[in-house]
Amino acid sequence: MKVSVIVPIYNVEKYISACARSLFEQTFKDVEYIFVNDCSTDRSLQRLEDVAARYALPHFQLVNHEHNRGLGAARLTGMGHASGDFVMFADSDDSVPPHAIETLVKRQAETGADMVDGATDSFAEGVFFDKQLPFKGPHFVERLIIGNTVPHHVWGRLIRRDIFTRHEIRFTEGVNQAEDYSVIPRVAYYAERAWTDEVVYHYRLDRKGTFTDGIS
C-alpha cells in the first residue's frame, strides 16, 4: 500500500521544520510527501528544503501556487498530485508520532476499511494533553451533519483516495477555515470506517493567526 501525505504551506517558518521531520521519520516507508506552497512570504520553503535535504526521500514533491488561493485550494492541488492508494492530510504547524502511518495502515489491513480514524492530542509549548479518542458509536454520518459531537477534521485519518475521485468529493477553493466540514461527512457516507485508540496526530494550540489565510 502506498500512502500520499498532503501538507499545505503558508507562512509557517516557525513550525514547518518540526512538522516535516515528524513526517519524514515515519516507520512506514511507502509514502509520497506532497507539500503545496500557497505563496508563502516568509522562509517556510527554505526551512522545508533544508530539512528535506537531510533525508533520502524517494517520493517528495513541492508544488507552488502562482498566487495565494487558500487552504481548500491547497488541499485540492495536493490531491491532484497524489498517486497513493490512501491519503493522509497534515497541517504544517502540527506533527505526527513516528508510528502514526504504520498504525493506521495496519488497522486498515486488518479491517479493509476505507477510512481509519486515530486518536489525537493537543500540544502547546512542548506539553501534550487532551487526548481525544475516535468516535465509536452508531450514526457517525448523522452526528457529523447535525453538530459538533464528533470531529470533522481531515487530519488524523487515513482515507482511501478513490473515495474522493469516484464520488467527486472536493475541497472548496476560497474556504480557508473549517473546510473539512464540507468534505468529511461526504467521505464518511461512502466509506467503511475503522479506528484505533493510538495517538496518530499532534494538534498545535499555541500558534497565533490563521492558517493559509492570505486571501481572507
Secondary structure, DSSP 4 states (H G I P E B T S, - for coil): --EEEEEEESS-TTTHHHHHHHHHT-S---EEEEEEE---SSSHHHHHHHHHTTS--SSEEEEE-SS---HHHHHHHHHHH--SSEEEE--TT-B--TTHHHHHHHHHHHH--SEEEEEEEEEETTEEEEEEPPP-SS-HHHHHHH-SSS---SBTEEEEHHHHHHTT--PPTT--SSGGGGTHHHHHHH--EEEEEEEEEEEE----S-SS-TT-
